C-alpha cells in the first residue's frame, strides 16, 4: 500500500519468526531512563494457526502503549505525583516520615524527573536492579569517596573509597509498595490508564533471619549494662518483656503495676519532622498487658527507689505518670529511642558481640518458644497479630538447643542399632 506521495510507509515494530515456529513481536519504545539503553516492548506468540493474527494484535497493543507515553494526557512528573500523593495520604506521622525518607533517598533522584506516563514495568524493574547493586546508586563508579564530613574539609582516614552495598530486600519491597500506592492514585485521578507497578515483577519477600544473642551473650550484655543500674534495668526489661524500644521509652510509672506484676504498653515514641519527641499509639494501635516475673518486678522496684531517691535529693517528687527510663530526676522526659539503640550497639561492640537492641525481641521470643510456651502467648507478649504467624515466621530463630533435644527424643525411640 502506498501513501499519497507514492512512497511506502514504514511499518512500526517488527514480527520475527523464530526457529521454533513462534513469532516474536518487538516494538521500539525509546531510551530506558535508568540504564540509558534502547528499550523494546517484546512478546513471544506460540506457533499455531492464529499466531500471525495474535502477533498483529500484540504489535498494535504495544504501539498504543508507546503512543500513550509519547502523547500523555498529563505531563506531570513522578516528583509532582509524589508531592500531590503525600498531600492526600492519610497515615501516621511516623509512617509518613519513613515514606518521605525512602522517596527522597532513592526514588526522586532516579525517577523524579520522569513523566508519570512514561513509567512502565521495565523502568521499575531496572530501578529495583540499581537498588540491589548499590544503595547509593553509584552507577558503577570506582572512584567515589565516602566523606565523613559535609562541605570543604581535609580528608582523614575516615574518608574511604566507596564500596557498593545493596539496599536491603525489605526496603526495596517497601519502596515498591509505596510507588504502587502513588501510581494507584494516579490511575484513580486519570493521570495514567494503568498502574505499571502491577505489571512489574514484585521484589521478593526477604527471608527472616533473626540473630538473637545466645544465652551466654545475653548474660554478658546484662552484666556489662548493670555497671549503670538505670541502663541495666532498661536492658533487663527489654529482654524479659520483648517490648519494642519505642514502647519501653514511652513507659510511664502509671502503667506499671508491681503488686499485680504486670505492665501495660499503650503508647510509643517517635521523632516528628521538627525533631521533637512525640507519643503515638503502639504499632498495632492496641494496648497490651505483659505479665512480669518476680525478678523483673524487683528490678523495677529498685528502679523506682533510685528515681525517688534522686528526685528527693533535689527537693522534687517522682511524678506518678513520669517516665520509667528518664534522664530527669522527676521522670519528666523520656529516654530517646535512638539514644538507647546507639548506646546498646556501642556496648555490644565493646564485648565483640554482633547484635543490636531490636534483637532482644528475637531473644525473648526464641527463648520462650524453646521453653515450650505456645506461640499465641508469645505473640501476645510481643504485640503481634495473625494468631502468631508473624512470630513464627520472623522471631522463632533456629535454636541448636531445641534441635539437639529433638534429635535426642528421636534417638530414644529408635530401635537398637545392629552390631
LINRA-V286100 format. One line per field, one symbol per residue. ss: DSSP state (~ for helix, > for strand, _ for the rest). psi: psi as a letter, one per 40 degrees, with the letter a starting at -180 (. if undefined). Layout:
BEGIN
ss: ???
psi: ???
END
This chain:
BEGIN
ss: _>_____>_____>>>>_____>>>>>>>>>______>>>>>>>>_____~~~~~~~~~~~~~~~~~~~~______>~~~~~~~~~~~____~~~~~~~~~~~~~~~~~~~___>~~~__~~~~~~~~~~~~~___________>>_____________>>_______~~~~~~~~~~~~~~~~~~~~_______~~~~_______________~~~~~~~~~~~___~~~~~~~~~~~~~___~~~~~__>~~~>>____>>>>__>>>>_____>>>>_______>>>>__~~~~~~~~~~~~~~~~~~~~_________>_____________~~~~~~~~~~~~~~________~~~~~~~~~~~~____~~~~~~~~___~~~~~~~~~~____~~~~~~~~~~~~~~______
psi: hiadeeihhhhhiihhhideeihhhhhheahhedeeihhihihhhiiideddddddddddddddddddddgidieiiddddddddddehgiiddddddddddddddddddedehhdeehidddddddddddddheefefeheeihhidiiahihiaeehiihhhhiihddddddddddddddddddddefdidihddddihhiihhhhgigiiidddddddddddedhdddddddddddddeiidddddehideehgddefiihheiiiihadeeihiiiiidefhiihhiiiddddddddddddddddddddefiihidfihdhieidefdiihhddddddddddddddefhgiiddedddddddddddeehidddddddefiaeeeddddddegihhddddddddddddeeiiihh.
END
